[in-house]
Amino acid sequence: MDKLKNLSIKKSFFLIVAVTAMMVILFSAVSVRVCSTIRDQILLSHAFILKPAVINPEDGGSYILEAEGGVTDNEPAEFTHREVIAFKTAQTLIILLPVLFSFAGIAFAGSLFYRIKLKEPLDALKQGIVHIAHNDLSFSMSYQKQDELGQLCGAFETMRKELLNNYRQMWALADERKKINASISHDLRTPITVIKGYSEYLDKNIGKDVLTEEGTREIAAYIHQAAGRLEDYANSVHEVQALEDMSLDYKDIPLNDLMKELQTQLSILAKQSQTKITISSHLPAQTVSIAPAAVFRIVENILSNSLRYCKSQIILDFSYSQPFFTIIITDDGKGFSAQDQDEAVNHFYKGKKEKEHFGIGLTICRILAEKHGGSITLNNTSQGGAKVTVKLKIKEISPL
């Protein structure tokens, strides 16, 4: 039975039909034979010879077959009522039983095929649809056979997993949006308070001696500064949202050419910052599909943070181990705190003493890394400096 369940639907159907057809033919033949025998026995019991007959066997000689018994005054014996009914019944069953066996065989084959091949997977699919209709994706498809319906159930299970992953991403995104809104509300409170407070002060004291020209200019400067901070914050929010919605521009590029472009940009940054930047690379002569703009942006943002906190040296290491292109940037600064390691890649996170920037550099790196199928992790070196590791998933391009 298990072997039959694992056969394809087509093979199972033809096998069940063939076996059932053989059974129908066998039962029909037996029933016809039995009914024919009953009918013939009734007929033979009333057979008689009207005239003597001469029989000439092939081996010579002859003998006479004379009429004896069973007939009185040349009148045949009549059939009894029971014999008539038995005869007609046998005659009818010879025709009717094969037809009945055929219909019974069709019903049996259909029922057996449904029970063996259709009932279990259809029930599993029905239950799965009910679960999904009630927004329950915690179930799993239990039907594991290798036939067509098993493949359909497997595709259904794959769809369920994808839906579950999408829901989890949506839930994570919704949670992240809540954190962003909370961060925005918190960070906007100070400049809004400044603008509101000074505007109320001006409104109350306009035309009074207490409001001197120098004081007015000072208040205007504070308001302008707060407005500029609001504008910068709004631009930062727009930039993060634009990155989340954008798609990466992948290009086929040799890793060595990518490194040459990176080294050119990094050498310019090193000259401007007067910081020692050491570059180490262990890359094969391999062409890959990668988004160069994303790589440059990630390196620039991390390097910008490192330049802010390092003492005198930054080390960049580039390596490739299929399928990940790995970037490790370390510095000799104060390193990350425990809270930094957990939250620094979140939207608008800032350290306790950070007031001059909005904490989106590492957020941008995380967004770009995740869009590239990779990740970003924050650690500290054994000497205490910061260590940022970025992994980007790339695809090798085989030469023609």
MARDO-92059 format. One record per residue (C-alpha): x, y, z; residue in three letters. Coordinates in steps of 0.2 Angstrom, whole numbers, plus 2048, in hexadecimal, padded with zeros to 3 digits. Each point is the difference from the previous one (the first is absolute). Layout:
<node c1="X" c2="Y" c3="Z" aa="Ala"/>
...
This chain:
<node c1="800" c2="800" c3="800" aa="Met"/>
<node c1="80E" c2="80C" c3="804" aa="Asp"/>
<node c1="808" c2="7FC" c3="7EF" aa="Lys"/>
<node c1="7F0" c2="804" c3="7F8" aa="Leu"/>
<node c1="7FF" c2="811" c3="809" aa="Lys"/>
<node c1="811" c2="805" c3="7FA" aa="Asn"/>
<node c1="7FC" c2="7FC" c3="7EE" aa="Leu"/>
<node c1="7FB" c2="80F" c3="7F5" aa="Ser"/>
<node c1="7ED" c2="803" c3="7FE" aa="Ile"/>
<node c1="800" c2="7FA" c3="7EE" aa="Lys"/>
<node c1="808" c2="7F0" c3="804" aa="Lys"/>
<node c1="7F6" c2="7FD" c3="80F" aa="Ser"/>
<node c1="7F0" c2="803" c3="7F7" aa="Phe"/>
<node c1="804" c2="7F4" c3="7F2" aa="Phe"/>
<node c1="806" c2="7F3" c3="80C" aa="Leu"/>
<node c1="7F0" c2="801" c3="80A" aa="Ile"/>
<node c1="7F5" c2="800" c3="7F0" aa="Val"/>
<node c1="809" c2="7F1" c3="7F9" aa="Ala"/>
<node c1="7FF" c2="7F5" c3="810" aa="Val"/>
<node c1="7EE" c2="805" c3="802" aa="Thr"/>
<node c1="7FC" c2="7FC" c3="7ED" aa="Ala"/>
<node c1="808" c2="7EF" c3="802" aa="Met"/>
<node c1="7F5" c2="7FD" c3="810" aa="Met"/>
<node c1="7F1" c2="805" c3="7F7" aa="Val"/>
<node c1="804" c2="7F5" c3="7F1" aa="Ile"/>
<node c1="803" c2="7F1" c3="80C" aa="Leu"/>
<node c1="7F1" c2="802" c3="80A" aa="Phe"/>
<node c1="7F5" c2="803" c3="7F0" aa="Ser"/>
<node c1="807" c2="7F0" c3="7F8" aa="Ala"/>
<node c1="7FD" c2="7F6" c3="810" aa="Val"/>
<node c1="7EE" c2="806" c3="802" aa="Ser"/>
<node c1="7FC" c2="7FD" c3="7ED" aa="Val"/>
<node c1="807" c2="7EF" c3="801" aa="Arg"/>
<node c1="7F6" c2="7FC" c3="810" aa="Val"/>
<node c1="7F0" c2="807" c3="7F9" aa="Cys"/>
<node c1="802" c2="7F7" c3="7EF" aa="Ser"/>
<node c1="803" c2="7F0" c3="809" aa="Thr"/>
<node c1="7F0" c2="802" c3="80A" aa="Ile"/>
<node c1="7F6" c2="805" c3="7F1" aa="Arg"/>
<node c1="807" c2="7F1" c3="7F6" aa="Asp"/>
<node c1="7FC" c2="7F4" c3="80E" aa="Gln"/>
<node c1="7EE" c2="805" c3="800" aa="Ile"/>
<node c1="7FF" c2="7FE" c3="7ED" aa="Leu"/>
<node c1="809" c2="7EF" c3="7FF" aa="Leu"/>
<node c1="7F4" c2="7F9" c3="80E" aa="Ser"/>
<node c1="7F2" c2="802" c3="7F4" aa="His"/>
<node c1="809" c2="7FA" c3="7F0" aa="Ala"/>
<node c1="7F9" c2="7F1" c3="7F7" aa="Phe"/>
<node c1="801" c2="7F6" c3="7EF" aa="Ile"/>
<node c1="7F1" c2="800" c3="7F5" aa="Leu"/>
<node c1="806" c2="7F3" c3="7F4" aa="Lys"/>
<node c1="80D" c2="7F2" c3="801" aa="Pro"/>
<node c1="811" c2="805" c3="7F8" aa="Ala"/>
<node c1="80E" c2="7F7" c3="7F8" aa="Val"/>
<node c1="811" c2="804" c3="807" aa="Ile"/>
<node c1="80F" c2="7FC" c3="7F5" aa="Asn"/>
<node c1="810" c2="802" c3="80A" aa="Pro"/>
<node c1="810" c2="803" c3="7F6" aa="Glu"/>
<node c1="808" c2="7F0" c3="805" aa="Asp"/>
<node c1="7F3" c2="7F6" c3="7F7" aa="Gly"/>
<node c1="7F0" c2="7F8" c3="805" aa="Gly"/>
<node c1="7F0" c2="808" c3="805" aa="Ser"/>
<node c1="7F3" c2="800" c3="80D" aa="Tyr"/>
<node c1="7EE" c2="806" c3="802" aa="Ile"/>
<node c1="7FB" c2="80D" c3="80D" aa="Leu"/>
<node c1="7EE" c2="7FD" c3="804" aa="Glu"/>
<node c1="7F4" c2="80C" c3="80A" aa="Ala"/>
<node c1="7FE" c2="7F9" c3="811" aa="Glu"/>
<node c1="7F6" c2="808" c3="80F" aa="Gly"/>
<node c1="7FC" c2="812" c3="804" aa="Gly"/>
<node c1="7F3" c2="801" c3="7F2" aa="Val"/>
<node c1="7EE" c2="7FA" c3="801" aa="Thr"/>
<node c1="7F7" c2="7FF" c3="7F0" aa="Asp"/>
<node c1="80D" c2="80B" c3="7F7" aa="Asn"/>
<node c1="7FD" c2="80E" c3="80C" aa="Glu"/>
<node c1="80F" c2="809" c3="808" aa="Pro"/>
<node c1="800" c2="803" c3="813" aa="Ala"/>
<node c1="7FB" c2="812" c3="805" aa="Glu"/>
<node c1="80C" c2="80B" c3="80A" aa="Phe"/>
<node c1="7FB" c2="803" c3="812" aa="Thr"/>
<node c1="7FD" c2="812" c3="806" aa="His"/>
<node c1="810" c2="7FF" c3="80A" aa="Arg"/>
<node c1="80A" c2="7FA" c3="7F1" aa="Glu"/>
<node c1="7F9" c2="80E" c3="7F6" aa="Val"/>
<node c1="805" c2="80D" c3="80D" aa="Ile"/>
<node c1="811" c2="7F9" c3="801" aa="Ala"/>
<node c1="802" c2="7FF" c3="7ED" aa="Phe"/>
<node c1="7FB" c2="812" c3="7FE" aa="Lys"/>
<node c1="80A" c2="806" c3="80F" aa="Thr"/>
<node c1="810" c2="7F7" c3="7F9" aa="Ala"/>
<node c1="7FD" c2="807" c3="7EF" aa="Gln"/>
<node c1="7FE" c2="812" c3="807" aa="Thr"/>
<node c1="80F" c2="7FF" c3="80B" aa="Leu"/>
<node c1="80B" c2="7FB" c3="7F1" aa="Ile"/>
<node c1="7FD" c2="811" c3="7F9" aa="Ile"/>
<node c1="7FE" c2="80A" c3="810" aa="Leu"/>
<node c1="80E" c2="7FA" c3="80B" aa="Leu"/>
<node c1="80E" c2="806" c3="7F4" aa="Pro"/>
<node c1="7F8" c2="811" c3="800" aa="Val"/>
<node c1="7FE" c2="801" c3="813" aa="Leu"/>
<node c1="812" c2="7FA" c3="802" aa="Phe"/>
<node c1="806" c2="80D" c3="7F4" aa="Ser"/>
<node c1="7F7" c2="80E" c3="80A" aa="Phe"/>
<node c1="806" c2="7F9" c3="810" aa="Ala"/>
<node c1="812" c2="7FF" c3="7F9" aa="Gly"/>
<node c1="7FF" c2="813" c3="7FB" aa="Ile"/>
<node c1="7FA" c2="805" c3="811" aa="Ala"/>
<node c1="80D" c2="7F5" c3="809" aa="Phe"/>
<node c1="80E" c2="807" c3="7F5" aa="Ala"/>
<node c1="7FB" c2="812" c3="803" aa="Gly"/>
<node c1="7FE" c2="7FD" c3="813" aa="Ser"/>
<node c1="811" c2="7F7" c3="801" aa="Leu"/>
<node c1="809" c2="80D" c3="7F6" aa="Phe"/>
<node c1="7F8" c2="80F" c3="80A" aa="Tyr"/>
<node c1="804" c2="7F7" c3="811" aa="Arg"/>
<node c1="812" c2="7FC" c3="7FB" aa="Ile"/>
<node c1="805" c2="80F" c3="7F5" aa="Lys"/>
<node c1="7F5" c2="80F" c3="803" aa="Leu"/>
<node c1="7F8" c2="800" c3="811" aa="Lys"/>
<node c1="810" c2="803" c3="80B" aa="Glu"/>
<node c1="808" c2="80E" c3="7F5" aa="Pro"/>
<node c1="7EF" c2="808" c3="7FD" aa="Leu"/>
<node c1="7FC" c2="800" c3="813" aa="Asp"/>
<node c1="812" c2="807" c3="803" aa="Ala"/>
<node c1="7FD" c2="80E" c3="7F4" aa="Leu"/>
<node c1="7EF" c2="804" c3="806" aa="Lys"/>
<node c1="807" c2="801" c3="812" aa="Gln"/>
<node c1="80E" c2="80B" c3="7FA" aa="Gly"/>
<node c1="7F4" c2="80C" c3="7F7" aa="Ile"/>
<node c1="7F5" c2="801" c3="810" aa="Val"/>
<node c1="810" c2="805" c3="80A" aa="His"/>
<node c1="805" c2="80D" c3="7F4" aa="Ile"/>
<node c1="7EE" c2="807" c3="7FF" aa="Ala"/>
<node c1="802" c2="803" c3="813" aa="His"/>
<node c1="811" c2="808" c3="7FF" aa="Asn"/>
<node c1="808" c2="7F0" c3="808" aa="Asp"/>
<node c1="811" c2="7FC" c3="7F7" aa="Leu"/>
<node c1="807" c2="7F6" c3="80F" aa="Ser"/>
<node c1="7FA" c2="7EF" c3="7F8" aa="Phe"/>
<node c1="80A" c2="7F5" c3="7F5" aa="Ser"/>
<node c1="7FB" c2="7F5" c3="7F1" aa="Met"/>
<node c1="801" c2="7EE" c3="805" aa="Ser"/>
<node c1="7FD" c2="7F7" c3="7F0" aa="Tyr"/>
<node c1="811" c2="7FB" c3="7F9" aa="Gln"/>
<node c1="7FD" c2="7F4" c3="7F2" aa="Lys"/>
<node c1="809" c2="802" c3="7F0" aa="Gln"/>
<node c1="7F2" c2="800" c3="7F4" aa="Asp"/>
<node c1="7F8" c2="80F" c3="7F7" aa="Glu"/>
<node c1="7F5" c2="805" c3="80F" aa="Leu"/>
<node c1="80F" c2="7FD" c3="80B" aa="Gly"/>
<node c1="80A" c2="80D" c3="7F5" aa="Gln"/>
<node c1="7F0" c2="80C" c3="801" aa="Leu"/>
<node c1="800" c2="7FE" c3="813" aa="Cys"/>
<node c1="813" c2="803" c3="800" aa="Gly"/>
<node c1="7FD" c2="810" c3="7F6" aa="Ala"/>
<node c1="7F2" c2="805" c3="80C" aa="Phe"/>
<node c1="80C" c2="7FE" c3="80F" aa="Glu"/>
<node c1="80D" c2="80A" c3="7F7" aa="Thr"/>
<node c1="7F3" c2="80E" c3="7FD" aa="Met"/>
<node c1="7FB" c2="7FF" c3="813" aa="Arg"/>
<node c1="813" c2="802" c3="805" aa="Lys"/>
<node c1="802" c2="80F" c3="7F4" aa="Glu"/>
<node c1="7F0" c2="808" c3="807" aa="Leu"/>
<node c1="806" c2="7FD" c3="812" aa="Leu"/>
<node c1="811" c2="808" c3="7FC" aa="Asn"/>
<node c1="7F7" c2="80F" c3="7F8" aa="Asn"/>
<node c1="7F4" c2="802" c3="80F" aa="Tyr"/>
<node c1="80F" c2="7FF" c3="80B" aa="Arg"/>
<node c1="809" c2="80E" c3="7F6" aa="Gln"/>
<node c1="7F0" c2="80A" c3="800" aa="Met"/>
<node c1="7FF" c2="7FE" c3="813" aa="Trp"/>
<node c1="812" c2="805" c3="802" aa="Ala"/>
<node c1="7FE" c2="80F" c3="7F4" aa="Leu"/>
<node c1="7F1" c2="805" c3="80A" aa="Ala"/>
<node c1="80A" c2="7FF" c3="810" aa="Asp"/>
<node c1="80E" c2="809" c3="7F8" aa="Glu"/>
<node c1="7F4" c2="80E" c3="7FA" aa="Arg"/>
<node c1="7FA" c2="802" c3="812" aa="Lys"/>
<node c1="812" c2="802" c3="806" aa="Lys"/>
<node c1="803" c2="80D" c3="7F2" aa="Ile"/>
<node c1="7F1" c2="80A" c3="805" aa="Asn"/>
<node c1="805" c2="7FF" c3="812" aa="Ala"/>
<node c1="812" c2="806" c3="7FB" aa="Ser"/>
<node c1="7F9" c2="80E" c3="7F5" aa="Ile"/>
<node c1="7F4" c2="806" c3="80E" aa="Ser"/>
<node c1="80F" c2="800" c3="80C" aa="His"/>
<node c1="80C" c2="809" c3="7F5" aa="Asp"/>
<node c1="7F4" c2="80D" c3="7F9" aa="Leu"/>
<node c1="7FB" c2="805" c3="812" aa="Arg"/>
<node c1="80F" c2="80B" c3="803" aa="Thr"/>
<node c1="801" c2="80B" c3="7F1" aa="Pro"/>
<node c1="7ED" c2="801" c3="800" aa="Ile"/>
<node c1="800" c2="806" c3="812" aa="Thr"/>
<node c1="80E" c2="80C" c3="7FC" aa="Val"/>
<node c1="7F6" c2="808" c3="7F2" aa="Ile"/>
<node c1="7F0" c2="800" c3="809" aa="Lys"/>
<node c1="808" c2="807" c3="810" aa="Gly"/>
<node c1="809" c2="80E" c3="7F7" aa="Tyr"/>
<node c1="7F1" c2="804" c3="7F5" aa="Ser"/>
<node c1="7F5" c2="802" c3="80F" aa="Glu"/>
<node c1="80D" c2="80B" c3="809" aa="Tyr"/>
<node c1="801" c2="80B" c3="7F0" aa="Leu"/>
<node c1="7ED" c2="801" c3="800" aa="Asp"/>
<node c1="7FF" c2="806" c3="812" aa="Lys"/>
<node c1="80E" c2="80C" c3="800" aa="Asn"/>
<node c1="7FF" c2="808" c3="7EF" aa="Ile"/>
<node c1="800" c2="813" c3="801" aa="Gly"/>
<node c1="807" c2="7FF" c3="812" aa="Lys"/>
<node c1="811" c2="807" c3="806" aa="Asp"/>
<node c1="805" c2="7EF" c3="806" aa="Val"/>
<node c1="801" c2="7FA" c3="7EE" aa="Leu"/>
<node c1="810" c2="808" c3="7FA" aa="Thr"/>
<node c1="806" c2="7FF" c3="7EE" aa="Glu"/>
<node c1="80F" c2="7F5" c3="805" aa="Glu"/>
<node c1="7F4" c2="7F5" c3="80A" aa="Gly"/>
<node c1="7F5" c2="7FF" c3="7F1" aa="Thr"/>
<node c1="80E" c2="7FB" c3="7F5" aa="Arg"/>
<node c1="806" c2="7F3" c3="80C" aa="Glu"/>
<node c1="7EE" c2="7F8" c3="801" aa="Ile"/>
<node c1="7FE" c2="800" c3="7ED" aa="Ala"/>
<node c1="811" c2="7F7" c3="7FF" aa="Ala"/>
<node c1="7FA" c2="7F3" c3="80D" aa="Tyr"/>
<node c1="7EF" c2="7FE" c3="7F6" aa="Ile"/>
<node c1="80A" c2="7FE" c3="7F0" aa="His"/>
<node c1="80C" c2="7F3" c3="807" aa="Gln"/>
<node c1="7F1" c2="7F6" c3="807" aa="Ala"/>
<node c1="7F7" c2="801" c3="7EF" aa="Ala"/>
<node c1="810" c2="7FB" c3="7F7" aa="Gly"/>
<node c1="801" c2="7F1" c3="80C" aa="Arg"/>
<node c1="7EE" c2="7FB" c3="7FB" aa="Leu"/>
<node c1="804" c2="802" c3="7EE" aa="Glu"/>
<node c1="80F" c2="7F4" c3="802" aa="Asp"/>
<node c1="7F6" c2="7F4" c3="809" aa="Tyr"/>
<node c1="7F2" c2="800" c3="7F3" aa="Ala"/>
<node c1="80D" c2="7FD" c3="7F3" aa="Asn"/>
<node c1="808" c2="7F1" c3="80A" aa="Ser"/>
<node c1="7EE" c2="7F8" c3="801" aa="Val"/>
<node c1="7FD" c2="802" c3="7EE" aa="His"/>
<node c1="811" c2="7F9" c3="7FC" aa="Glu"/>
<node c1="7FD" c2="7F0" c3="80A" aa="Val"/>
<node c1="7EF" c2="7FE" c3="7F9" aa="Gln"/>
<node c1="807" c2="802" c3="7EE" aa="Ala"/>
<node c1="80D" c2="7F3" c3="804" aa="Leu"/>
<node c1="7F3" c2="7F3" c3="806" aa="Glu"/>
<node c1="7F6" c2="802" c3="7F0" aa="Asp"/>
<node c1="80E" c2="800" c3="7F4" aa="Met"/>
<node c1="807" c2="7F1" c3="7F6" aa="Ser"/>
<node c1="812" c2="7FD" c3="7FE" aa="Leu"/>
<node c1="809" c2="802" c3="7EF" aa="Asp"/>
<node c1="80A" c2="7F0" c3="7FE" aa="Tyr"/>
<node c1="80E" c2="800" c3="7F4" aa="Lys"/>
<node c1="80C" c2="7F2" c3="7FA" aa="Asp"/>
<node c1="811" c2="806" c3="805" aa="Ile"/>
<node c1="811" c2="7F8" c3="804" aa="Pro"/>
<node c1="804" c2="800" c3="813" aa="Leu"/>
<node c1="811" c2="808" c3="7FC" aa="Asn"/>
<node c1="7F9" c2="80E" c3="7F6" aa="Asp"/>
<node c1="7F4" c2="803" c3="80F" aa="Leu"/>
<node c1="80F" c2="801" c3="80C" aa="Met"/>
<node c1="809" c2="80C" c3="7F5" aa="Lys"/>
<node c1="7F1" c2="80C" c3="800" aa="Glu"/>
<node c1="7FE" c2="7FE" c3="813" aa="Leu"/>
<node c1="813" c2="803" c3="803" aa="Gln"/>
<node c1="7FF" c2="810" c3="7F6" aa="Thr"/>
<node c1="7F2" c2="807" c3="80A" aa="Gln"/>
<node c1="807" c2="7FA" c3="811" aa="Leu"/>
<node c1="811" c2="809" c3="7FB" aa="Ser"/>
<node c1="7F7" c2="810" c3="7FE" aa="Ile"/>
<node c1="7F7" c2="7FE" c3="811" aa="Leu"/>
<node c1="811" c2="7FC" c3="808" aa="Ala"/>
<node c1="808" c2="810" c3="7FA" aa="Lys"/>
<node c1="7F2" c2="80B" c3="805" aa="Gln"/>
<node c1="7FF" c2="7F8" c3="812" aa="Ser"/>
<node c1="812" c2="7FE" c3="802" aa="Gln"/>
<node c1="7FD" c2="7EF" c3="808" aa="Thr"/>
<node c1="80A" c2="7F1" c3="7FC" aa="Lys"/>
<node c1="7F4" c2="7F4" c3="7F6" aa="Ile"/>
<node c1="807" c2="7EF" c3="7FC" aa="Thr"/>
<node c1="7F7" c2="7F5" c3="7F3" aa="Ile"/>
<node c1="802" c2="7ED" c3="7FF" aa="Ser"/>
<node c1="7F7" c2="7F5" c3="7F3" aa="Ser"/>
<node c1="800" c2="7EE" c3="7FC" aa="His"/>
<node c1="7F6" c2="7FF" c3="7F0" aa="Leu"/>
<node c1="800" c2="7F4" c3="7F2" aa="Pro"/>
<node c1="800" c2="805" c3="7EE" aa="Ala"/>
<node c1="7EE" c2="7FD" c3="7FF" aa="Gln"/>
<node c1="7F2" c2="80A" c3="7F7" aa="Thr"/>
<node c1="7F0" c2="801" c3="80B" aa="Val"/>
<node c1="7EF" c2="808" c3="800" aa="Ser"/>
<node c1="800" c2="80E" c3="80D" aa="Ile"/>
<node c1="7F9" c2="811" c3="803" aa="Ala"/>
<node c1="810" c2="80B" c3="800" aa="Pro"/>
<node c1="7F6" c2="810" c3="806" aa="Ala"/>
<node c1="7FA" c2="7F7" c3="810" aa="Ala"/>
<node c1="812" c2="7FA" c3="804" aa="Val"/>
<node c1="807" c2="811" c3="7FE" aa="Phe"/>
<node c1="7F2" c2="807" c3="80B" aa="Arg"/>
<node c1="802" c2="7F3" c3="80D" aa="Ile"/>
<node c1="813" c2="803" c3="801" aa="Val"/>
<node c1="7FF" c2="813" c3="800" aa="Glu"/>
<node c1="7F3" c2="800" c3="80F" aa="Asn"/>
<node c1="809" c2="7F4" c3="80B" aa="Ile"/>
<node c1="811" c2="808" c3="7FC" aa="Leu"/>
<node c1="7F8" c2="811" c3="804" aa="Ser"/>
<node c1="7FB" c2="7F9" c3="811" aa="Asn"/>
<node c1="811" c2="7F9" c3="803" aa="Ser"/>
<node c1="808" c2="811" c3="7FB" aa="Leu"/>
<node c1="7F6" c2="808" c3="80E" aa="Arg"/>
<node c1="805" c2="7F5" c3="80E" aa="Tyr"/>
<node c1="811" c2="7F8" c3="7FB" aa="Cys"/>
<node c1="810" c2="806" c3="807" aa="Lys"/>
<node c1="80C" c2="7FE" c3="7F2" aa="Ser"/>
<node c1="7FD" c2="7F1" c3="7F6" aa="Gln"/>
<node c1="7F3" c2="7F7" c3="7F6" aa="Ile"/>
<node c1="801" c2="7EE" c3="7F8" aa="Ile"/>
<node c1="7F5" c2="7FA" c3="7F2" aa="Leu"/>
<node c1="800" c2="7EE" c3="7FB" aa="Asp"/>
<node c1="7F8" c2="7F9" c3="7F0" aa="Phe"/>
<node c1="7FD" c2="7EE" c3="7FD" aa="Ser"/>
<node c1="7F5" c2="7F4" c3="7F6" aa="Tyr"/>
<node c1="7FA" c2="7EF" c3="805" aa="Ser"/>
<node c1="7F1" c2="7FA" c3="7F5" aa="Gln"/>
<node c1="7F3" c2="807" c3="801" aa="Pro"/>
<node c1="805" c2="80E" c3="80B" aa="Phe"/>
<node c1="80B" c2="80F" c3="7FD" aa="Phe"/>
<node c1="806" c2="805" c3="811" aa="Thr"/>
<node c1="805" c2="812" c3="806" aa="Ile"/>
<node c1="808" c2="802" c3="811" aa="Ile"/>
<node c1="805" c2="811" c3="806" aa="Ile"/>
<node c1="809" c2="802" c3="811" aa="Thr"/>
<node c1="807" c2="810" c3="809" aa="Asp"/>
<node c1="809" c2="804" c3="80F" aa="Asp"/>
<node c1="7F3" c2="80A" c3="809" aa="Gly"/>
<node c1="7F5" c2="7FD" c3="80F" aa="Lys"/>
<node c1="7F6" c2="7F2" c3="7F8" aa="Gly"/>
<node c1="7ED" c2="7FD" c3="802" aa="Phe"/>
<node c1="7F7" c2="7FF" c3="810" aa="Ser"/>
<node c1="7F4" c2="7F1" c3="803" aa="Ala"/>
<node c1="7F1" c2="80B" c3="7FC" aa="Gln"/>
<node c1="809" c2="806" c3="7F0" aa="Asp"/>
<node c1="803" c2="7EE" c3="7FA" aa="Gln"/>
<node c1="7ED" c2="7FC" c3="802" aa="Asp"/>
<node c1="7F9" c2="810" c3="7FA" aa="Glu"/>
<node c1="80C" c2="80A" c3="7F6" aa="Ala"/>
<node c1="7F9" c2="7FA" c3="7EF" aa="Val"/>
<node c1="7EE" c2="805" c3="805" aa="Asn"/>
<node c1="7F8" c2="80F" c3="7F9" aa="His"/>
<node c1="806" c2="811" c3="807" aa="Phe"/>
<node c1="80A" c2="7F8" c3="80F" aa="Tyr"/>
<node c1="80C" c2="80B" c3="808" aa="Lys"/>
<node c1="80C" c2="7FE" c3="80E" aa="Gly"/>
<node c1="7FD" c2="809" c3="810" aa="Lys"/>
<node c1="80C" c2="80D" c3="7FC" aa="Lys"/>
<node c1="7FC" c2="802" c3="7EE" aa="Glu"/>
<node c1="7F7" c2="810" c3="7FB" aa="Lys"/>
<node c1="807" c2="806" c3="7EF" aa="Glu"/>
<node c1="7FA" c2="7F2" c3="7F5" aa="His"/>
<node c1="7F0" c2="7F5" c3="7FE" aa="Phe"/>
<node c1="807" c2="7EF" c3="801" aa="Gly"/>
<node c1="7FB" c2="7FA" c3="7EF" aa="Ile"/>
<node c1="811" c2="7FB" c3="7F9" aa="Gly"/>
<node c1="800" c2="7EE" c3="807" aa="Leu"/>
<node c1="7ED" c2="7FF" c3="7FC" aa="Thr"/>
<node c1="804" c2="803" c3="7EE" aa="Ile"/>
<node c1="80D" c2="7F3" c3="800" aa="Cys"/>
<node c1="7F4" c2="7F4" c3="808" aa="Arg"/>
<node c1="7F3" c2="803" c3="7F3" aa="Ile"/>
<node c1="80C" c2="7FF" c3="7F1" aa="Leu"/>
<node c1="808" c2="7F0" c3="807" aa="Ala"/>
<node c1="7EF" c2="7F8" c3="803" aa="Glu"/>
<node c1="7FA" c2="805" c3="7EE" aa="Lys"/>
<node c1="810" c2="7F8" c3="7FA" aa="His"/>
<node c1="7FB" c2="7EF" c3="809" aa="Gly"/>
<node c1="80D" c2="803" c3="80E" aa="Gly"/>
<node c1="802" c2="807" c3="811" aa="Ser"/>
<node c1="80A" c2="80C" c3="80B" aa="Ile"/>
<node c1="807" c2="7FC" c3="812" aa="Thr"/>
<node c1="808" c2="80B" c3="80C" aa="Leu"/>
<node c1="80E" c2="7FA" c3="80C" aa="Asn"/>
<node c1="810" c2="806" c3="808" aa="Asn"/>
<node c1="812" c2="7FB" c3="7FD" aa="Thr"/>
<node c1="80B" c2="7F7" c3="80D" aa="Ser"/>
<node c1="808" c2="811" c3="802" aa="Gln"/>
<node c1="7EF" c2="809" c3="804" aa="Gly"/>
<node c1="7FD" c2="809" c3="7EF" aa="Gly"/>
<node c1="7F1" c2="7FE" c3="7F6" aa="Ala"/>
<node c1="7FD" c2="7F2" c3="7F3" aa="Lys"/>
<node c1="7F3" c2="800" c3="7F3" aa="Val"/>
<node c1="7FD" c2="7F1" c3="7F5" aa="Thr"/>
<node c1="7F5" c2="801" c3="7F0" aa="Val"/>
<node c1="7FC" c2="7F1" c3="7F6" aa="Lys"/>
<node c1="7F8" c2="802" c3="7EE" aa="Leu"/>
<node c1="7F9" c2="7F2" c3="7F6" aa="Lys"/>
<node c1="807" c2="7FF" c3="7EF" aa="Ile"/>
<node c1="7FF" c2="7F5" c3="7F1" aa="Lys"/>
<node c1="80F" c2="7FA" c3="7F6" aa="Glu"/>
<node c1="7FF" c2="803" c3="7ED" aa="Ile"/>
<node c1="808" c2="7F3" c3="7F6" aa="Ser"/>
<node c1="80B" c2="806" c3="7F1" aa="Pro"/>
<node c1="7F9" c2="7FC" c3="7EF" aa="Leu"/>
